[in-house]
Amino acid sequence: MEFLGYTGDRARDAATIRRVARNQATLRVLNEGMDNERDHDVMAFRCECGELGCNRLVPLRRAEYEAIRAHPRRFVIAPGHVIEELEHLIEHNREHAVVETHAHLSDFAEQTYPRTA
């Protein structure tokens, strides 16, 4: 798969980074709409990466998802979907990874956080 606007270079321009961040924010809102009353059941959430055409599902229990969502700069992704120019790895296991947007790029992630008071 190729990343949104990826031109083949490792370095991405500002416009590409913005597109990737918008995609992450949109998928985060989609995942927020998931409704599951049972905390112990595993649910399938959409990977919140910036890959064009990514349709991977990430299995999480509600409590795991809530722990990720407690931080406005964190996103749940499929393993191997880290975009190093935008984020760094916080947690990794066989089924999912958690990334956090770099501090100098965090404004958009924080502004689009769906749980703002």
Biopython code that builds the backbone (N, CA, C, O; Angstrom):
import numpy as np
from Bio.PDB.StructureBuilder import StructureBuilder

atoms = [
    (1, "MET", "N", (0.843, -1.187, 0.000)),
    (1, "MET", "CA", (0.000, 0.000, 0.000)),
    (1, "MET", "C", (0.877, 1.235, 0.000)),
    (1, "MET", "O", (1.992, 1.221, 0.523)),
    (2, "GLU", "N", (0.372, 2.288, -0.583)),
    (2, "GLU", "CA", (1.132, 3.531, -0.537)),
    (2, "GLU", "C", (0.426, 4.514, 0.372)),
    (2, "GLU", "O", (-0.792, 4.469, 0.543)),
    (3, "PHE", "N", (1.211, 5.398, 0.946)),
    (3, "PHE", "CA", (0.659, 6.402, 1.840)),
    (3, "PHE", "C", (0.004, 7.510, 1.038)),
    (3, "PHE", "O", (0.306, 7.709, -0.139)),
    (4, "LEU", "N", (-0.896, 8.228, 1.692)),
    (4, "LEU", "CA", (-1.558, 9.370, 1.068)),
    (4, "LEU", "C", (-0.532, 10.345, 0.533)),
    (4, "LEU", "O", (0.279, 10.869, 1.296)),
    (5, "GLY", "N", (-0.553, 10.592, -0.727)),
    (5, "GLY", "CA", (0.330, 11.578, -1.309)),
    (5, "GLY", "C", (1.797, 11.211, -1.302)),
    (5, "GLY", "O", (2.640, 12.060, -1.590)),
    (6, "TYR", "N", (2.123, 9.980, -0.984)),
    (6, "TYR", "CA", (3.520, 9.569, -0.877)),
    (6, "TYR", "C", (4.168, 9.549, -2.253)),
    (6, "TYR", "O", (3.633, 8.947, -3.184)),
    (7, "THR", "N", (5.292, 10.188, -2.383)),
    (7, "THR", "CA", (5.953, 10.323, -3.680)),
    (7, "THR", "C", (7.116, 9.356, -3.849)),
    (7, "THR", "O", (7.764, 9.360, -4.895)),
    (8, "GLY", "N", (7.393, 8.536, -2.856)),
    (8, "GLY", "CA", (8.500, 7.604, -2.938)),
    (8, "GLY", "C", (9.680, 8.015, -2.077)),
    (8, "GLY", "O", (10.554, 7.192, -1.804)),
    (9, "ASP", "N", (9.729, 9.248, -1.649)),
    (9, "ASP", "CA", (10.788, 9.717, -0.762)),
    (9, "ASP", "C", (10.399, 9.437, 0.679)),
    (9, "ASP", "O", (9.214, 9.421, 1.009)),
    (10, "ARG", "N", (11.392, 9.215, 1.548)),
    (10, "ARG", "CA", (11.083, 9.017, 2.968)),
    (10, "ARG", "C", (10.552, 10.296, 3.600)),
    (10, "ARG", "O", (9.668, 10.248, 4.455)),
    (11, "ALA", "N", (11.075, 11.411, 3.193)),
    (11, "ALA", "CA", (10.603, 12.680, 3.753)),
    (11, "ALA", "C", (9.292, 13.067, 3.083)),
    (11, "ALA", "O", (9.161, 12.998, 1.861)),
    (12, "ARG", "N", (8.350, 13.463, 3.877)),
    (12, "ARG", "CA", (7.051, 13.878, 3.348)),
    (12, "ARG", "C", (6.911, 15.376, 3.527)),
    (12, "ARG", "O", (7.399, 15.946, 4.502)),
    (13, "ASP", "N", (6.246, 16.002, 2.587)),
    (13, "ASP", "CA", (6.048, 17.443, 2.696)),
    (13, "ASP", "C", (4.906, 17.757, 3.653)),
    (13, "ASP", "O", (4.183, 16.859, 4.084)),
    (14, "ALA", "N", (4.752, 19.018, 3.979)),
    (14, "ALA", "CA", (3.746, 19.453, 4.958)),
    (14, "ALA", "C", (2.334, 19.106, 4.510)),
    (14, "ALA", "O", (1.505, 18.729, 5.339)),
    (15, "ALA", "N", (2.041, 19.223, 3.225)),
    (15, "ALA", "CA", (0.697, 18.910, 2.725)),
    (15, "ALA", "C", (0.375, 17.425, 2.921)),
    (15, "ALA", "O", (-0.752, 17.075, 3.272)),
    (16, "THR", "N", (1.340, 16.573, 2.700)),
    (16, "THR", "CA", (1.129, 15.139, 2.889)),
    (16, "THR", "C", (0.896, 14.816, 4.353)),
    (16, "THR", "O", (0.011, 14.029, 4.689)),
    (17, "ILE", "N", (1.683, 15.419, 5.218)),
    (17, "ILE", "CA", (1.512, 15.200, 6.655)),
    (17, "ILE", "C", (0.111, 15.641, 7.086)),
    (17, "ILE", "O", (-0.527, 14.964, 7.892)),
    (18, "ARG", "N", (-0.373, 16.769, 6.558)),
    (18, "ARG", "CA", (-1.731, 17.241, 6.898)),
    (18, "ARG", "C", (-2.783, 16.239, 6.414)),
    (18, "ARG", "O", (-3.747, 15.971, 7.132)),
    (19, "ARG", "N", (-2.617, 15.687, 5.223)),
    (19, "ARG", "CA", (-3.582, 14.704, 4.709)),
    (19, "ARG", "C", (-3.600, 13.455, 5.578)),
    (19, "ARG", "O", (-4.665, 12.919, 5.883)),
    (20, "VAL", "N", (-2.426, 12.995, 5.973)),
    (20, "VAL", "CA", (-2.343, 11.820, 6.829)),
    (20, "VAL", "C", (-3.018, 12.110, 8.171)),
    (20, "VAL", "O", (-3.782, 11.283, 8.666)),
    (21, "ALA", "N", (-2.747, 13.268, 8.759)),
    (21, "ALA", "CA", (-3.354, 13.641, 10.040)),
    (21, "ALA", "C", (-4.870, 13.728, 9.939)),
    (21, "ALA", "O", (-5.577, 13.307, 10.855)),
    (22, "ARG", "N", (-5.381, 14.277, 8.822)),
    (22, "ARG", "CA", (-6.840, 14.338, 8.623)),
    (22, "ARG", "C", (-7.437, 12.941, 8.540)),
    (22, "ARG", "O", (-8.509, 12.688, 9.089)),
    (23, "ASN", "N", (-6.751, 12.036, 7.859)),
    (23, "ASN", "CA", (-7.233, 10.664, 7.743)),
    (23, "ASN", "C", (-7.281, 10.005, 9.122)),
    (23, "ASN", "O", (-8.256, 9.332, 9.454)),
    (24, "GLN", "N", (-6.238, 10.194, 9.920)),
    (24, "GLN", "CA", (-6.226, 9.634, 11.264)),
    (24, "GLN", "C", (-7.391, 10.176, 12.091)),
    (24, "GLN", "O", (-8.079, 9.416, 12.774)),
    (25, "ALA", "N", (-7.609, 11.478, 12.029)),
    (25, "ALA", "CA", (-8.689, 12.098, 12.800)),
    (25, "ALA", "C", (-10.052, 11.575, 12.364)),
    (25, "ALA", "O", (-10.921, 11.334, 13.202)),
    (26, "THR", "N", (-10.241, 11.402, 11.074)),
    (26, "THR", "CA", (-11.514, 10.890, 10.555)),
    (26, "THR", "C", (-11.765, 9.469, 11.039)),
    (26, "THR", "O", (-12.876, 9.142, 11.458)),
    (27, "LEU", "N", (-10.749, 8.628, 10.986)),
    (27, "LEU", "CA", (-10.908, 7.248, 11.440)),
    (27, "LEU", "C", (-11.123, 7.175, 12.944)),
    (27, "LEU", "O", (-11.842, 6.301, 13.428)),
    (28, "ARG", "N", (-10.509, 8.083, 13.682)),
    (28, "ARG", "CA", (-10.726, 8.133, 15.131)),
    (28, "ARG", "C", (-12.187, 8.454, 15.430)),
    (28, "ARG", "O", (-12.783, 7.844, 16.318)),
    (29, "VAL", "N", (-12.771, 9.403, 14.702)),
    (29, "VAL", "CA", (-14.187, 9.745, 14.885)),
    (29, "VAL", "C", (-15.070, 8.546, 14.527)),
    (29, "VAL", "O", (-16.048, 8.269, 15.220)),
    (30, "LEU", "N", (-14.732, 7.845, 13.464)),
    (30, "LEU", "CA", (-15.478, 6.649, 13.071)),
    (30, "LEU", "C", (-15.448, 5.606, 14.191)),
    (30, "LEU", "O", (-16.478, 5.023, 14.531)),
    (31, "ASN", "N", (-14.281, 5.378, 14.751)),
    (31, "ASN", "CA", (-14.173, 4.414, 15.843)),
    (31, "ASN", "C", (-14.939, 4.858, 17.083)),
    (31, "ASN", "O", (-15.465, 4.025, 17.823)),
    (32, "GLU", "N", (-15.004, 6.155, 17.310)),
    (32, "GLU", "CA", (-15.762, 6.669, 18.454)),
    (32, "GLU", "C", (-17.243, 6.326, 18.328)),
    (32, "GLU", "O", (-17.936, 6.218, 19.340)),
    (33, "GLY", "N", (-17.731, 6.157, 17.121)),
    (33, "GLY", "CA", (-19.133, 5.829, 16.897)),
    (33, "GLY", "C", (-19.478, 4.378, 17.164)),
    (33, "GLY", "O", (-20.652, 4.009, 17.156)),
    (34, "MET", "N", (-18.477, 3.554, 17.400)),
    (34, "MET", "CA", (-18.734, 2.138, 17.694)),
    (34, "MET", "C", (-19.487, 2.038, 19.012)),
    (34, "MET", "O", (-19.151, 2.719, 19.981)),
    (35, "ASP", "N", (-20.485, 1.204, 19.042)),
    (35, "ASP", "CA", (-21.295, 1.064, 20.250)),
    (35, "ASP", "C", (-21.180, -0.361, 20.766)),
    (35, "ASP", "O", (-21.582, -1.309, 20.092)),
    (36, "ASN", "N", (-20.639, -0.503, 21.946)),
    (36, "ASN", "CA", (-20.527, -1.814, 22.574)),
    (36, "ASN", "C", (-20.685, -1.642, 24.069)),
    (36, "ASN", "O", (-19.869, -0.988, 24.719)),
    (37, "GLU", "N", (-21.703, -2.213, 24.595)),
    (37, "GLU", "CA", (-21.995, -2.112, 26.028)),
    (37, "GLU", "C", (-21.161, -3.096, 26.856)),
    (37, "GLU", "O", (-20.993, -2.906, 28.061)),
    (38, "ARG", "N", (-20.645, -4.136, 26.217)),
    (38, "ARG", "CA", (-19.948, -5.198, 26.947)),
    (38, "ARG", "C", (-18.448, -4.942, 26.940)),
    (38, "ARG", "O", (-17.797, -5.055, 25.901)),
    (39, "ASP", "N", (-17.901, -4.597, 28.104)),
    (39, "ASP", "CA", (-16.487, -4.240, 28.229)),
    (39, "ASP", "C", (-15.537, -5.404, 27.972)),
    (39, "ASP", "O", (-14.406, -5.187, 27.538)),
    (40, "HIS", "N", (-15.972, -6.628, 28.229)),
    (40, "HIS", "CA", (-15.064, -7.767, 28.136)),
    (40, "HIS", "C", (-14.975, -8.343, 26.725)),
    (40, "HIS", "O", (-14.061, -9.117, 26.441)),
    (41, "ASP", "N", (-15.889, -7.990, 25.846)),
    (41, "ASP", "CA", (-15.872, -8.512, 24.490)),
    (41, "ASP", "C", (-14.855, -7.778, 23.624)),
    (41, "ASP", "O", (-14.637, -6.576, 23.776)),
    (42, "VAL", "N", (-14.247, -8.517, 22.723)),
    (42, "VAL", "CA", (-13.311, -7.923, 21.778)),
    (42, "VAL", "C", (-14.111, -7.328, 20.626)),
    (42, "VAL", "O", (-15.029, -7.956, 20.098)),
    (43, "MET", "N", (-13.749, -6.112, 20.249)),
    (43, "MET", "CA", (-14.397, -5.423, 19.130)),
    (43, "MET", "C", (-13.364, -5.192, 18.044)),
    (43, "MET", "O", (-12.161, -5.183, 18.308)),
    (44, "ALA", "N", (-13.834, -5.007, 16.834)),
    (44, "ALA", "CA", (-12.949, -4.702, 15.706)),
    (44, "ALA", "C", (-13.041, -3.207, 15.407)),
    (44, "ALA", "O", (-14.084, -2.716, 14.975)),
    (45, "PHE", "N", (-11.944, -2.489, 15.640)),
    (45, "PHE", "CA", (-11.855, -1.067, 15.346)),
    (45, "PHE", "C", (-11.075, -0.883, 14.058)),
    (45, "PHE", "O", (-10.241, -1.718, 13.708)),
    (46, "ARG", "N", (-11.341, 0.202, 13.356)),
    (46, "ARG", "CA", (-10.579, 0.525, 12.145)),
    (46, "ARG", "C", (-9.189, 0.997, 12.518)),
    (46, "ARG", "O", (-9.011, 1.724, 13.495)),
    (47, "CYS", "N", (-8.211, 0.584, 11.744)),
    (47, "CYS", "CA", (-6.847, 1.073, 11.895)),
    (47, "CYS", "C", (-6.870, 2.573, 11.627)),
    (47, "CYS", "O", (-7.410, 3.010, 10.610)),
    (48, "GLU", "N", (-6.293, 3.367, 12.527)),
    (48, "GLU", "CA", (-6.299, 4.824, 12.430)),
    (48, "GLU", "C", (-5.012, 5.367, 11.806)),
    (48, "GLU", "O", (-4.551, 6.454, 12.156)),
    (49, "CYS", "N", (-4.443, 4.603, 10.886)),
    (49, "CYS", "CA", (-3.204, 5.034, 10.241)),
    (49, "CYS", "C", (-3.511, 5.978, 9.080)),
    (49, "CYS", "O", (-4.670, 6.294, 8.813)),
    (50, "GLY", "N", (-2.488, 6.411, 8.413)),
    (50, "GLY", "CA", (-2.651, 7.315, 7.284)),
    (50, "GLY", "C", (-2.450, 6.640, 5.944)),
    (50, "GLY", "O", (-2.267, 7.325, 4.938)),
    (51, "GLU", "N", (-2.479, 5.323, 5.900)),
    (51, "GLU", "CA", (-2.257, 4.613, 4.645)),
    (51, "GLU", "C", (-3.472, 4.718, 3.737)),
    (51, "GLU", "O", (-4.606, 4.505, 4.167)),
    (52, "LEU", "N", (-3.225, 5.045, 2.497)),
    (52, "LEU", "CA", (-4.275, 5.109, 1.498)),
    (52, "LEU", "C", (-4.839, 3.712, 1.275)),
    (52, "LEU", "O", (-4.098, 2.783, 0.955)),
    (53, "GLY", "N", (-6.129, 3.564, 1.441)),
    (53, "GLY", "CA", (-6.796, 2.284, 1.215)),
    (53, "GLY", "C", (-6.691, 1.283, 2.339)),
    (53, "GLY", "O", (-7.132, 0.144, 2.182)),
    (54, "CYS", "N", (-6.127, 1.661, 3.461)),
    (54, "CYS", "CA", (-6.033, 0.715, 4.575)),
    (54, "CYS", "C", (-7.438, 0.408, 5.082)),
    (54, "CYS", "O", (-8.221, 1.308, 5.386)),
    (55, "ASN", "N", (-7.730, -0.870, 5.164)),
    (55, "ASN", "CA", (-9.024, -1.285, 5.702)),
    (55, "ASN", "C", (-8.840, -2.343, 6.786)),
    (55, "ASN", "O", (-9.730, -3.154, 7.040)),
    (56, "ARG", "N", (-7.670, -2.318, 7.418)),
    (56, "ARG", "CA", (-7.374, -3.289, 8.467)),
    (56, "ARG", "C", (-8.245, -3.035, 9.689)),
    (56, "ARG", "O", (-8.536, -1.892, 10.043)),
    (57, "LEU", "N", (-8.646, -4.106, 10.311)),
    (57, "LEU", "CA", (-9.382, -4.039, 11.565)),
    (57, "LEU", "C", (-8.442, -4.428, 12.688)),
    (57, "LEU", "O", (-7.615, -5.328, 12.548)),
    (58, "VAL", "N", (-8.587, -3.728, 13.811)),
    (58, "VAL", "CA", (-7.717, -3.931, 14.966)),
    (58, "VAL", "C", (-8.584, -4.427, 16.121)),
    (58, "VAL", "O", (-9.481, -3.709, 16.561)),
    (59, "PRO", "N", (-8.334, -5.642, 16.621)),
    (59, "PRO", "CA", (-9.143, -6.163, 17.732)),
    (59, "PRO", "C", (-8.708, -5.584, 19.070)),
    (59, "PRO", "O", (-7.531, -5.630, 19.427)),
    (60, "LEU", "N", (-9.671, -5.041, 19.803)),
    (60, "LEU", "CA", (-9.410, -4.474, 21.130)),
    (60, "LEU", "C", (-10.620, -4.700, 22.025)),
    (60, "LEU", "O", (-11.757, -4.752, 21.555)),
    (61, "ARG", "N", (-10.365, -4.829, 23.292)),
    (61, "ARG", "CA", (-11.457, -4.783, 24.262)),
    (61, "ARG", "C", (-11.774, -3.319, 24.509)),
    (61, "ARG", "O", (-10.927, -2.454, 24.283)),
    (62, "ARG", "N", (-12.964, -3.035, 24.964)),
    (62, "ARG", "CA", (-13.378, -1.650, 25.202)),
    (62, "ARG", "C", (-12.416, -0.943, 26.162)),
    (62, "ARG", "O", (-12.065, 0.216, 25.943)),
    (63, "ALA", "N", (-11.991, -1.631, 27.218)),
    (63, "ALA", "CA", (-11.081, -1.004, 28.194)),
    (63, "ALA", "C", (-9.748, -0.629, 27.541)),
    (63, "ALA", "O", (-9.178, 0.412, 27.865)),
    (64, "GLU", "N", (-9.249, -1.454, 26.635)),
    (64, "GLU", "CA", (-8.004, -1.130, 25.927)),
    (64, "GLU", "C", (-8.200, 0.107, 25.056)),
    (64, "GLU", "O", (-7.352, 0.999, 25.024)),
    (65, "TYR", "N", (-9.323, 0.147, 24.354)),
    (65, "TYR", "CA", (-9.628, 1.287, 23.502)),
    (65, "TYR", "C", (-9.745, 2.566, 24.338)),
    (65, "TYR", "O", (-9.217, 3.611, 23.957)),
    (66, "GLU", "N", (-10.431, 2.480, 25.464)),
    (66, "GLU", "CA", (-10.610, 3.648, 26.328)),
    (66, "GLU", "C", (-9.267, 4.158, 26.858)),
    (66, "GLU", "O", (-9.078, 5.367, 26.990)),
    (67, "ALA", "N", (-8.341, 3.258, 27.159)),
    (67, "ALA", "CA", (-7.020, 3.675, 27.633)),
    (67, "ALA", "C", (-6.282, 4.463, 26.551)),
    (67, "ALA", "O", (-5.590, 5.434, 26.855)),
    (68, "ILE", "N", (-6.425, 4.051, 25.301)),
    (68, "ILE", "CA", (-5.807, 4.777, 24.188)),
    (68, "ILE", "C", (-6.481, 6.132, 24.015)),
    (68, "ILE", "O", (-5.805, 7.149, 23.858)),
    (69, "ARG", "N", (-7.795, 6.150, 24.043)),
    (69, "ARG", "CA", (-8.565, 7.374, 23.817)),
    (69, "ARG", "C", (-8.411, 8.388, 24.926)),
    (69, "ARG", "O", (-8.793, 9.545, 24.750)),
    (70, "ALA", "N", (-7.863, 7.995, 26.066)),
    (70, "ALA", "CA", (-7.661, 8.937, 27.169)),
    (70, "ALA", "C", (-6.609, 9.993, 26.832)),
    (70, "ALA", "O", (-6.482, 10.988, 27.546)),
    (71, "HIS", "N", (-5.859, 9.786, 25.758)),
    (71, "HIS", "CA", (-4.794, 10.705, 25.338)),
    (71, "HIS", "C", (-5.129, 11.282, 23.967)),
    (71, "HIS", "O", (-5.235, 10.519, 23.007)),
    (72, "PRO", "N", (-5.298, 12.573, 23.835)),
    (72, "PRO", "CA", (-5.705, 13.191, 22.561)),
    (72, "PRO", "C", (-4.740, 12.979, 21.401)),
    (72, "PRO", "O", (-5.143, 13.069, 20.241)),
    (73, "ARG", "N", (-3.477, 12.700, 21.694)),
    (73, "ARG", "CA", (-2.489, 12.541, 20.626)),
    (73, "ARG", "C", (-2.247, 11.086, 20.240)),
    (73, "ARG", "O", (-1.367, 10.809, 19.425)),
    (74, "ARG", "N", (-3.005, 10.154, 20.805)),
    (74, "ARG", "CA", (-2.769, 8.724, 20.552)),
    (74, "ARG", "C", (-3.795, 8.135, 19.590)),
    (74, "ARG", "O", (-4.968, 8.507, 19.572)),
    (75, "PHE", "N", (-3.290, 7.194, 18.789)),
    (75, "PHE", "CA", (-4.108, 6.500, 17.793)),
    (75, "PHE", "C", (-3.787, 5.015, 17.835)),
    (75, "PHE", "O", (-2.658, 4.626, 18.136)),
    (76, "VAL", "N", (-4.778, 4.187, 17.532)),
    (76, "VAL", "CA", (-4.574, 2.743, 17.457)),
    (76, "VAL", "C", (-4.399, 2.377, 15.984)),
    (76, "VAL", "O", (-5.167, 2.807, 15.124)),
    (77, "ILE", "N", (-3.376, 1.579, 15.719)),
    (77, "ILE", "CA", (-3.081, 1.196, 14.342)),
    (77, "ILE", "C", (-2.751, -0.291, 14.278)),
    (77, "ILE", "O", (-2.525, -0.938, 15.300)),
    (78, "ALA", "N", (-2.728, -0.814, 13.066)),
    (78, "ALA", "CA", (-2.252, -2.173, 12.843)),
    (78, "ALA", "C", (-0.730, -2.175, 12.989)),
    (78, "ALA", "O", (-0.081, -1.172, 12.691)),
    (79, "PRO", "N", (-0.164, -3.276, 13.438)),
    (79, "PRO", "CA", (1.302, -3.345, 13.541)),
    (79, "PRO", "C", (1.955, -3.033, 12.192)),
    (79, "PRO", "O", (1.495, -3.481, 11.142)),
    (80, "GLY", "N", (3.025, -2.263, 12.249)),
    (80, "GLY", "CA", (3.764, -1.931, 11.037)),
    (80, "GLY", "C", (3.254, -0.719, 10.290)),
    (80, "GLY", "O", (3.806, -0.381, 9.243)),
    (81, "HIS", "N", (2.221, -0.048, 10.781)),
    (81, "HIS", "CA", (1.642, 1.105, 10.095)),
    (81, "HIS", "C", (2.109, 2.441, 10.670)),
    (81, "HIS", "O", (1.458, 3.462, 10.447)),
    (82, "VAL", "N", (3.206, 2.456, 11.395)),
    (82, "VAL", "CA", (3.746, 3.682, 11.981)),
    (82, "VAL", "C", (4.282, 4.593, 10.881)),
    (82, "VAL", "O", (4.975, 4.134, 9.973)),
    (83, "ILE", "N", (3.964, 5.868, 10.961)),
    (83, "ILE", "CA", (4.502, 6.878, 10.050)),
    (83, "ILE", "C", (5.469, 7.713, 10.882)),
    (83, "ILE", "O", (5.060, 8.625, 11.601)),
    (84, "GLU", "N", (6.745, 7.393, 10.775)),
    (84, "GLU", "CA", (7.759, 7.947, 11.665)),
    (84, "GLU", "C", (7.862, 9.467, 11.618)),
    (84, "GLU", "O", (8.225, 10.087, 12.617)),
    (85, "GLU", "N", (7.552, 10.074, 10.487)),
    (85, "GLU", "CA", (7.616, 11.526, 10.389)),
    (85, "GLU", "C", (6.508, 12.213, 11.176)),
    (85, "GLU", "O", (6.613, 13.401, 11.481)),
    (86, "LEU", "N", (5.461, 11.491, 11.504)),
    (86, "LEU", "CA", (4.288, 12.051, 12.162)),
    (86, "LEU", "C", (4.135, 11.600, 13.613)),
    (86, "LEU", "O", (3.596, 12.342, 14.433)),
    (87, "GLU", "N", (4.597, 10.409, 13.936)),
    (87, "GLU", "CA", (4.267, 9.800, 15.225)),
    (87, "GLU", "C", (5.388, 8.867, 15.697)),
    (87, "GLU", "O", (6.290, 8.513, 14.939)),
    (88, "HIS", "N", (5.299, 8.485, 16.971)),
    (88, "HIS", "CA", (6.233, 7.497, 17.505)),
    (88, "HIS", "C", (5.443, 6.400, 18.208)),
    (88, "HIS", "O", (4.323, 6.612, 18.674)),
    (89, "LEU", "N", (6.049, 5.240, 18.270)),
    (89, "LEU", "CA", (5.421, 4.052, 18.825)),
    (89, "LEU", "C", (5.384, 4.122, 20.343)),
    (89, "LEU", "O", (6.399, 4.392, 20.985)),
    (90, "ILE", "N", (4.210, 3.880, 20.912)),
    (90, "ILE", "CA", (4.025, 3.856, 22.367)),
    (90, "ILE", "C", (3.910, 2.419, 22.858)),
    (90, "ILE", "O", (4.467, 2.057, 23.895)),
    (91, "GLU", "N", (3.181, 1.606, 22.100)),
    (91, "GLU", "CA", (2.904, 0.221, 22.493)),
    (91, "GLU", "C", (2.819, -0.621, 21.227)),
    (91, "GLU", "O", (2.352, -0.155, 20.188)),
    (92, "HIS", "N", (3.272, -1.852, 21.325)),
    (92, "HIS", "CA", (3.211, -2.737, 20.163)),
    (92, "HIS", "C", (2.999, -4.167, 20.636)),
    (92, "HIS", "O", (3.675, -4.634, 21.553)),
    (93, "ASN", "N", (2.065, -4.854, 20.012)),
    (93, "ASN", "CA", (1.924, -6.290, 20.237)),
    (93, "ASN", "C", (1.510, -6.945, 18.918)),
    (93, "ASN", "O", (1.502, -6.284, 17.879)),
    (94, "ARG", "N", (1.181, -8.184, 18.946)),
    (94, "ARG", "CA", (0.886, -8.934, 17.725)),
    (94, "ARG", "C", (-0.345, -8.413, 16.986)),
    (94, "ARG", "O", (-0.403, -8.485, 15.758)),
    (95, "GLU", "N", (-1.325, -7.893, 17.716)),
    (95, "GLU", "CA", (-2.598, -7.524, 17.106)),
    (95, "GLU", "C", (-2.785, -6.036, 16.848)),
    (95, "GLU", "O", (-3.555, -5.653, 15.968)),
    (96, "HIS", "N", (-2.089, -5.193, 17.609)),
    (96, "HIS", "CA", (-2.259, -3.749, 17.417)),
    (96, "HIS", "C", (-1.029, -2.992, 17.914)),
    (96, "HIS", "O", (-0.168, -3.532, 18.608)),
    (97, "ALA", "N", (-0.990, -1.738, 17.534)),
    (97, "ALA", "CA", (0.051, -0.825, 18.025)),
    (97, "ALA", "C", (-0.628, 0.475, 18.409)),
    (97, "ALA", "O", (-1.712, 0.796, 17.921)),
    (98, "VAL", "N", (0.019, 1.213, 19.284)),
    (98, "VAL", "CA", (-0.466, 2.528, 19.684)),
    (98, "VAL", "C", (0.640, 3.518, 19.360)),
    (98, "VAL", "O", (1.801, 3.317, 19.715)),
    (99, "VAL", "N", (0.254, 4.592, 18.678)),
    (99, "VAL", "CA", (1.214, 5.642, 18.338)),
    (99, "VAL", "C", (0.759, 6.957, 18.937)),
    (99, "VAL", "O", (-0.417, 7.151, 19.244)),
    (100, "GLU", "N", (1.722, 7.858, 19.096)),
    (100, "GLU", "CA", (1.423, 9.193, 19.597)),
    (100, "GLU", "C", (2.044, 10.202, 18.641)),
    (100, "GLU", "O", (3.212, 10.088, 18.269)),
    (101, "THR", "N", (1.252, 11.182, 18.254)),
    (101, "THR", "CA", (1.724, 12.236, 17.358)),
    (101, "THR", "C", (2.878, 12.983, 18.017)),
    (101, "THR", "O", (2.829, 13.277, 19.212)),
    (102, "HIS", "N", (3.917, 13.290, 17.241)),
    (102, "HIS", "CA", (5.049, 14.058, 17.759)),
    (102, "HIS", "C", (4.540, 15.395, 18.310)),
    (102, "HIS", "O", (3.611, 15.992, 17.766)),
    (103, "ALA", "N", (5.160, 15.845, 19.385)),
    (103, "ALA", "CA", (4.728, 17.070, 20.063)),
    (103, "ALA", "C", (4.684, 18.279, 19.130)),
    (103, "ALA", "O", (3.758, 19.085, 19.220)),
    (104, "HIS", "N", (5.653, 18.422, 18.246)),
    (104, "HIS", "CA", (5.686, 19.585, 17.356)),
    (104, "HIS", "C", (4.629, 19.517, 16.245)),
    (104, "HIS", "O", (4.452, 20.485, 15.505)),
    (105, "LEU", "N", (3.927, 18.383, 16.122)),
    (105, "LEU", "CA", (2.861, 18.228, 15.126)),
    (105, "LEU", "C", (1.513, 17.938, 15.782)),
    (105, "LEU", "O", (0.575, 17.513, 15.108)),
    (106, "SER", "N", (1.412, 18.163, 17.074)),
    (106, "SER", "CA", (0.252, 17.690, 17.833)),
    (106, "SER", "C", (-0.992, 18.571, 17.769)),
    (106, "SER", "O", (-2.066, 18.129, 18.175)),
    (107, "ASP", "N", (-0.882, 19.794, 17.277)),
    (107, "ASP", "CA", (-2.031, 20.713, 17.286)),
    (107, "ASP", "C", (-3.269, 20.112, 16.635)),
    (107, "ASP", "O", (-4.358, 20.176, 17.207)),
    (108, "PHE", "N", (-3.123, 19.531, 15.454)),
    (108, "PHE", "CA", (-4.293, 19.005, 14.738)),
    (108, "PHE", "C", (-4.912, 17.827, 15.492)),
    (108, "PHE", "O", (-6.135, 17.742, 15.607)),
    (109, "ALA", "N", (-4.084, 16.926, 16.002)),
    (109, "ALA", "CA", (-4.601, 15.784, 16.761)),
    (109, "ALA", "C", (-5.385, 16.254, 17.976)),
    (109, "ALA", "O", (-6.438, 15.703, 18.297)),
    (110, "GLU", "N", (-4.869, 17.269, 18.648)),
    (110, "GLU", "CA", (-5.548, 17.785, 19.835)),
    (110, "GLU", "C", (-6.820, 18.553, 19.468)),
    (110, "GLU", "O", (-7.823, 18.454, 20.174)),
    (111, "GLN", "N", (-6.787, 19.316, 18.373)),
    (111, "GLN", "CA", (-7.967, 20.083, 17.951)),
    (111, "GLN", "C", (-9.102, 19.187, 17.476)),
    (111, "GLN", "O", (-10.269, 19.558, 17.605)),
    (112, "THR", "N", (-8.789, 18.024, 16.933)),
    (112, "THR", "CA", (-9.813, 17.118, 16.409)),
    (112, "THR", "C", (-10.172, 16.009, 17.392)),
    (112, "THR", "O", (-10.934, 15.103, 17.057)),
    (113, "TYR", "N", (-9.635, 16.079, 18.586)),
    (113, "TYR", "CA", (-9.922, 15.074, 19.612)),
    (113, "TYR", "C", (-11.426, 15.050, 19.871)),
    (113, "TYR", "O", (-11.994, 16.069, 20.265)),
    (114, "PRO", "N", (-12.083, 13.906, 19.658)),
    (114, "PRO", "CA", (-13.551, 13.862, 19.765)),
    (114, "PRO", "C", (-14.115, 13.929, 21.176)),
    (114, "PRO", "O", (-15.328, 14.050, 21.350)),
    (115, "ARG", "N", (-13.274, 13.853, 22.164)),
    (115, "ARG", "CA", (-13.754, 13.864, 23.542)),
    (115, "ARG", "C", (-13.442, 15.159, 24.269)),
    (115, "ARG", "O", (-13.315, 15.166, 25.494)),
    (116, "THR", "N", (-13.320, 16.232, 23.548)),
    (116, "THR", "CA", (-13.035, 17.519, 24.146)),
    (116, "THR", "C", (-14.185, 17.937, 25.046)),
    (116, "THR", "O", (-15.352, 17.796, 24.682)),
    (117, "ALA", "N", (-13.849, 18.451, 26.224)),
    (117, "ALA", "CA", (-14.895, 18.860, 27.195)),
    (117, "ALA", "C", (-15.594, 20.106, 26.722)),
    (117, "ALA", "O", (-16.497, 20.601, 27.396)),
]
sb = StructureBuilder()
sb.init_structure("model")
sb.init_model(0)
sb.init_chain("A")
sb.init_seg("    ")
for serial, (resi, resn, name, xyz) in enumerate(atoms, 1):
    if name == "N":
        sb.init_residue(resn, " ", resi, " ")
    sb.init_atom(name, np.array(xyz, "f"), 0.0, 1.0, " ", f" {name:<3s}", serial, name[0])
structure = sb.get_structure()
